[in-house]
Amino acid sequence: MKLLSMAWFTLNVISLSSSSLSPASMKNFISKIGSRETEKRFSTIRVEASGNTVPSIVVYVTVPNKEAGKKLAESIVKEKLAACVNRVPGMLLFCLKSCPNIQTDSEELLIIKTRQSLLEALTDHVKGNHEYEVPEVIALPITGGNIQYLEWLKNSTRD
Ligand SMILES: *[C@@H]1O[C@H](CO)[C@@H](O)[C@H](O)[C@H]1NC(C)=O
């Protein structure tokens, strides 16, 4: 029985991926399955399930040193272009041919969590506040996660 409902759940999650679901039918769907564990799993799968979240992304930006990383991270959060920025120090750089940027030993990676709709403004901000001619700015979609965190992400960024 448990196996059966798991299979049913999996099937439904797959079919849900291509359709939007109202909160009422979602509630119905969860109560049909019945278990709290399933409800918990569900909330980590569907970002769109909460009306308080927006499509969100992770953006990677590399900077040449700690000072540049601190300054850029602070300005991004101050402008509400991101909910938070993680700074990863000690990045080592390796490129097959010449790297497009200056090589330093103290390069930092900024991991920026923000709304998808802010990508253009964020990219412009980085380009305007970066010493590289062609700074790395790459965005990855967030396909799911902790709904409360994603709500916080929305609440902490500008519209
Ligand atoms: C985000 O804002 C909404 C609307 O103001 C609020 O209901 C919700 O509790 C907030 N969530 C978090 C995690 O900050």
The ligand as a Gaussian input file, in Angstrom:
#p B3LYP/6-31G(d) Opt

LIG

0 1
 C        7.086000      37.062000       3.661000
 O        6.138000      38.089000       3.520000
 C        4.787000      37.631000       3.590000
 C        3.881000      38.796000       3.257000
 O        4.203000      39.930000       3.983000
 C        4.533000      37.020000       4.959000
 O        3.219000      36.543000       5.037000
 C        5.518000      35.871000       5.181000
 O        5.358000      35.387000       6.495000
 C        6.933000      36.321000       4.964000
 N        7.778000      35.143000       5.016000
 C        9.025000      35.153000       5.467000
 C        9.675000      33.815000       5.543000
 O        9.625000      36.162000       5.752000

